[in-house]
Amino acid sequence: MLSAYVMKGRFQAVAAATVFALLSLVLPPLTILSSAIVALVTLRKGRTEGFIVVAIAAIAGVVLGEFSAGVPYYAVTYFLIQWLPIWLAATLLRETGSPLKAISFLAFLGAAAIVLFYLFVDSPAEEWTAILKTVLEPIVEMGSEVEQGVLLENLEVVSHYMSGIVVMSSLASLALALFLGRWWQANLYNPGGFGQEFLALRMPKNIAIFTLVVIVFSLLGLGFLSELAGNVALPMLVLYLIAGVSVLHLMLSASKARRFLLMGMYLMLFIIPHILPPIILVGFADTWLDLRKYIRVENNS
């Protein structure tokens, strides 16, 4: 088992984190495994050991990246956007015992990054438009003139919210990695502990109010301010997606067909994006209504 191997020692942890980071160049989802390894080491052995593993892995990544893929600075970027945030979040989780505080920290860290980006970049939308056109140029050239025009129009619309989309995606990846690291830790040292924590996730009202205010500002048509608010809202909504999944997991666990239903729910999360807004609404509703108390009553009956 990967988690048991990682816990054998520093060399094993560094090797696994580095290898999965480099492999994520080819298969991006492996990023989650690399970050989860950092989370596990930090959660179990403390922030100092976790940072040592991250630092050595980053150095090893620079060296291996240069010789294997010709991308020596990939490890530095990886350190800044994956390993450092997951190390900070795992440290917070270890010291507070609260997954809620850890994922909220990641969300606000992402929101702060968006604000800084908007403060230091003259026109974020134009920057993203240029990047998207470069990346998607082969696809654009394959279409007809009409299709090219439609695609370019869509790119210009999406570019206004690419900052939030990128941070939202990174937050989802980091949250999955943190939960995976916590699950590994529970399986090795505290069986059942992760399930209790995850099923109790409920967002507090102060974060809900902040998120709703940001959403309102994004809808007011205030130009730069509304665009910034719309981008900041996206990572905050990830928190309510997680909370909604927690509630639905608990609800489906009460069913006799829970294995089938839970597998179906998690599968749909990845292949049917249309179910995400309703789940986010469940997360918001849980903040105000404490939906779990109704699930418990139903179970008792």
Secondary structure, 3 states (H helix, E strand, C coil): CHHHHHCCCHHHHHHHHHHHHHHCCCCCCHHHHHHHHHHHHHHHHCHHHHHHHHHHHHHHHHHHHHHHHCCCCHHHHHHHHHHHHHHHHHHHHHHHCCHHHHHHHHHHHHHHHHHHHHHHCCCHHHHHHHHHHHHHHHHHHHCCHHHHHHHHHHHHHHHCCHHHHHHHHHHHHHHHHHHHHHHHHHHHHCCCHHHHHHHCCCCCHHHHHHHHHHHHHHCCCCCHHHHHHHHHHHHHHHHHHHHHHHHHHHHHHCCCCHHHHHHHHHHHHHHCHHHHHHHHHHHHHHHHHCCHHHHHHHHHC
